[in-house]
């Protein structure tokens, strides 16, 4: 079986490595290039027709290996969607025209028996199938927004789908799907070599539509060939996890444009990759991060499909999905629309959207509802590992779950969990969460004790639940700060900053530099005159040394700005630092935070009124 897959892949890869440069040459000579535009990412003309190279290799190898006889519907509809994309690359079709073509080709697949088989109702399942095909086709089209992103994600998705299909593919029609994927991966891999940053050729709509449509059709073919699987979790969740990044990016872009009063079909630099670059990551690192997330999703999808009775796989999948939702919320907070404020003032945003922006607490409550439910369920699973024993206590779980959820959410509200700001999450917020978990757990236990219906309950299950919930809620609240600091360390652009003084005031400097209005800074580390701090880590950043270390950095042009956070500093040293920074063109800023008396003499009174002033000096 391996040779039957490896040979088509290697042939397609070799042909693609040869054909893609030829397509690039033809595109440049004929003037078919993607020119820089305000709503596009590239800054120089780049040849199109990479999708032509992928399609030529795909359909040539499909004919050579006889797949046109085994999968005629898949091959013909894939060819039709490629032609649609090619016409769009050359003539620039209207979005409505492309959508009509996609719906027509999706209907053709549906007519010949390709469907999801997710729902018992044939009508609803047919409608869902159409949405799936059209949505996935456009998802890969939208994903083609940065060098190497779409092709790399396609390689990861294709490999995951092949691994998922292989065990039951031998001797069945499904094996032709596997060989089709192998050929598609080989053709895409050859293109990816020339599409990595800096790309010399783009695939265009002809390539991205072909990839999205092909993957959607193969998942339908898989469902059609394996209708006997009764576990809805593996049937639905596995393909969603494998194709999570295209779905993730499309959802983020669509909602962001909708909330900002833009059409979903218009272009823009508001994709997940663009937002990662906006906070300081290089293009390569942004693409690599999305590749890694796609690989995690694909791996979890395969594991969940193979071992759908494994509750550890279910817990891992749920954790990953929650993490991706939080990651999307973080990316959505990055400003990518310069005219967002103007649109808000002009009333372009609908009242519903404006109201939603001020109701983010609702999302927190819904997240906690999911966390409480999952943690309580996992606690019962861990407490009663034996399936028979778990089923005996399952009635206890279902009956007590409403009590636990209600008590926990009320406790969180009482202790002030919903008054915190995620971006500034700290130790006191953790203590508030711990208090809320303790109060909610104790309240639920007391209520259960006084209800005659509950003759018995497991104290151990509640103890496990409390620990799991404390960890889950704390990590969810700390996620924004964790993501922000992680991405800060991945930055390859922005002003290189060192902080002079690793004391308590340094935390204020870091908070300002990592704030939403100051994303152009890249913190290199601390400078501190205390020799005992040299080489240690403070707030996640290394102490590089003392005054001599900063002089070396400044003279070597290894730093762009110095921020002095030390409360006290010898005047002579501060003066020398100012002279050195001025000579080398390095910015110097000093943060001063202090308490000062406000003198407010009222008429007829000589007594001053006390007050507080916070000063930021430079």
Secondary structure, DSSP 8 states (H G I E B T S, - for coil): -HHHHHHHHHHHHHHHHHHHHHHHHHHHHHT-EE---TTSS-SS-EE--HHHHHHHHHHHHHHHTTHHHHSHHHHHHHHHHHHHHHHHHHH---HHHHHHHHHHHHHHHHHTT-----SS-HHHHHHHHHHHHHHHHHHHHHH--STTHHHHHHHHHHHHHHHHHHTTTTTSTHHHHHHHHHHHHHHHHHHHHHHSSS-SB--HHHHHHHHHHHHHHHHHHHHHH-TT---HHHHHHHHHHHTHHHHHHHHHHHHHHHHTT--TTS--S-SHHHHHHHTT--HHHHHHHHHHHHHHHHHHHHHHHH-TT-HHHHHHHHHHHHHHHHHHHHHHTS---TTHHHHHHHT-S-HHHHHHHT-HHHHHHHHHHHHHHHHHHHHHHHH--SHHHHHHHHHHHHHHHHHHHHHHHHHHHHHTGGG--GGG--HHHHHHHHHHHHHHHHHHHHHHHT-TT-S---HHHHHHHHHHHHHHHHHHHHHHHHHHHHHHHT--SSEEEEEE--STTHHHHHHHHTSTT-TTEEEEEEE-S-GGGTT-EETTEEEEESHHHHHHHHHTT--SEEEE--S---HHHHHHHHHHHHHHT-EEEE------------TT--------------
